Amino acid sequence: MDENKLKEQLHQLHRVQPKQKPSPIEMHALVRETRKKKRFELAVFILIALFIASGTILLMTKQPYVFLAIQAIIIFTVLLGLVARRKGAYDES
């Protein structure tokens, strides 16, 4: 039964028409669209990075203790996450 099913699926596969290649015009349009999307994403990334960097610099200069407290909280949270992950790995074994 499985052999017949496999043969039938192979016959169906051979009957499938191969997709036509896109024309050069379509390829150029696709490349243009992809580049435009990449430029937009890069611009958004740079704007967000500048916003974060300027906020960090402002916080460091105006309120260094708040900046240090935030850094300590981040480090503490990361360490707790690593310990929890390691503990979970030992519990699974």
LINNORFEN-V769365 format. One record per pair of residues at least 4 apart in sequence whose ideal C-beta (glycine too) atoms are under 6 Angstrom apart, sorted by sequence separation. I is the first residue (numbers start at 0). GAP is how many residues later the second one is. D is the distance in Angstrom with one decimal. If there is no record, write none. Layout:
i=I gap=GAP d=D
i=I gap=GAP d=D
This chain:
i=21 gap=4 d=4.0
i=57 gap=4 d=5.8
i=58 gap=4 d=5.8
i=59 gap=4 d=5.9
i=21 gap=5 d=5.4
i=59 gap=7 d=4.9
i=58 gap=8 d=4.7
